[in-house]
């Protein structure tokens, strides 16, 4: 599956008043009417249960210059938001500064997906704050779109 190039996102939420986040490559646009996206966090994720409890989240589509943000949010434990610039979205979840796009969602459905859970998010708002190339991942490393 590593031969399939993907964009890179960070899924964020507020849990007990504190920001939580996780890097997520398993993201896709699912439906235009109604507006749905899907993410697929691993069952072993320690962050997703906090997102589930929040009931709403933001998908931050990272720009190609945000590799360090991706690395930080991909780690387990620690304060992932130390040194990360963010502001609250309309739904309260963190919007990461420098992202190509923000998609605010409410959790609409969860489905079993093997060793992952398939989460369907109902899109409640979105914004395109920056005109930049997206961060890509291919064959186990970061990649860039060719001009």
C-alpha positions as CSV (number, residue, x, y, z in Angstrom):
1,X,0.0,0.0,0.0
2,X,3.0,2.3,0.4
3,X,3.1,2.7,-3.4
4,X,-0.1,4.7,-3.2
5,X,0.8,8.3,-2.6
6,X,-1.4,10.1,0.0
7,X,-1.8,13.5,1.3
8,X,-1.0,14.0,5.0
9,X,-3.5,15.4,7.5
10,X,-3.6,16.0,11.3
11,X,-6.9,15.3,13.0
12,X,-7.4,17.5,16.0
13,X,-10.0,17.9,18.8
14,X,-10.5,19.4,22.2
15,X,-10.7,16.8,25.0
16,X,-11.4,18.0,28.5
17,X,-10.4,21.5,27.4
18,X,-7.0,20.4,26.1
19,X,-6.0,20.0,22.4
20,X,-5.3,16.5,21.1
21,X,-4.1,15.6,17.7
22,X,-2.9,12.7,15.5
23,X,-1.3,12.4,12.1
24,X,-3.6,10.6,9.7
25,X,-2.9,9.5,6.1
26,X,-6.1,7.4,5.9
27,X,-8.3,10.4,4.9
28,X,-10.7,10.8,2.0
29,X,-13.6,12.8,0.7
30,X,-16.5,10.4,0.9
31,X,-19.6,12.3,-0.3
32,X,-20.7,15.7,-1.6
33,X,-24.4,15.4,-0.7
34,X,-24.4,15.1,2.2
35,X,-20.9,16.4,2.8
36,X,-18.9,13.5,4.4
37,X,-15.3,12.7,4.8
38,X,-13.7,9.6,6.3
39,X,-10.7,8.9,8.4
40,X,-9.5,5.5,9.6
41,X,-7.5,5.6,12.9
42,X,-5.9,2.4,14.2
43,X,-7.7,0.6,17.0
44,X,-4.4,1.0,19.0
45,X,-4.6,4.8,18.8
46,X,-4.5,6.5,22.2
47,X,-5.7,9.8,20.7
48,X,-8.7,8.7,18.7
49,X,-10.8,7.7,21.8
50,X,-10.3,11.3,23.0
51,X,-11.5,12.6,19.6
52,X,-14.5,10.2,19.8
53,X,-15.4,11.6,23.3
54,X,-15.2,15.2,21.9
55,X,-17.6,14.2,19.1
56,X,-16.2,16.8,16.7
57,X,-12.9,17.3,15.1
58,X,-10.9,19.3,12.5
59,X,-9.0,17.7,9.6
60,X,-6.0,19.9,8.9
61,X,-4.5,19.2,5.5
62,X,-0.8,19.9,5.8
63,X,1.4,21.9,3.5
64,X,4.6,20.6,2.1
65,X,6.6,22.6,4.6
66,X,4.9,21.1,7.6
67,X,6.9,17.8,7.9
68,X,7.9,18.6,11.5
69,X,4.2,19.2,12.5
70,X,3.4,15.8,11.0
71,X,6.3,14.1,12.9
72,X,5.2,15.8,16.2
73,X,1.6,14.7,15.8
74,X,2.6,11.2,14.7
75,X,4.4,10.6,18.0
76,X,2.8,8.8,21.0
77,X,2.5,10.7,24.2
78,X,3.9,14.0,25.3
79,X,2.6,17.5,24.6
80,X,2.1,17.4,20.9
81,X,1.0,21.1,20.8
82,X,4.1,22.5,22.5
83,X,5.4,25.0,19.9
84,X,2.6,24.4,17.4
85,X,0.7,27.5,16.4
86,X,-3.1,26.9,16.4
87,X,-6.4,28.6,16.9
88,X,-9.8,27.3,17.8
89,X,-12.2,26.4,14.9
90,X,-15.9,27.2,15.0
91,X,-16.4,23.8,16.6
92,X,-13.6,24.5,19.2
93,X,-11.1,22.0,17.8
94,X,-7.6,23.2,16.9
95,X,-6.9,24.6,13.4
96,X,-3.2,24.4,12.7
97,X,-1.5,27.5,11.4
98,X,0.0,27.0,7.9
99,X,-2.4,24.2,6.9
100,X,-3.6,24.2,3.2
101,X,-7.2,23.5,4.4
102,X,-9.3,23.0,7.5
103,X,-12.4,20.7,7.5
104,X,-14.6,20.9,10.6
105,X,-16.6,17.7,11.2
106,X,-19.0,16.0,13.6
107,X,-18.7,12.3,14.0
108,X,-21.6,10.8,12.1
109,X,-20.8,7.1,12.0
110,X,-18.2,4.6,13.0
111,X,-17.8,1.2,11.2
112,X,-15.4,-1.7,11.9
113,X,-12.4,-1.8,9.6
114,X,-10.2,-4.6,10.6
115,X,-7.4,-3.2,12.8
116,X,-8.8,0.3,12.2
117,X,-12.1,2.0,12.8
118,X,-13.7,3.8,9.8
119,X,-15.0,7.2,11.0
120,X,-17.4,9.1,8.8
121,X,-17.4,12.8,9.6
122,X,-20.2,15.1,8.7
123,X,-18.6,18.3,7.3
124,X,-19.9,21.4,9.1
125,X,-17.5,24.0,7.8
126,X,-14.3,24.3,5.8
127,X,-11.7,26.9,4.8
128,X,-8.8,27.2,2.4
129,X,-6.5,29.5,4.3
130,X,-3.3,29.0,2.3
131,X,-2.4,28.5,-1.3
132,X,0.5,26.0,-1.0
133,X,1.4,22.5,-2.2
134,X,0.2,19.7,0.1
135,X,2.5,17.5,2.1
136,X,2.6,14.0,0.5
137,X,3.7,10.6,1.7
138,X,4.9,7.8,-0.7
139,X,6.9,4.7,-0.2
140,X,7.6,5.4,3.5
141,X,8.8,9.0,3.1
142,X,7.7,12.5,2.4
143,X,7.3,13.5,-1.2
144,X,6.5,16.6,-3.2
145,X,4.4,17.2,-6.2
146,X,6.4,17.9,-9.3
147,X,5.8,21.4,-10.8
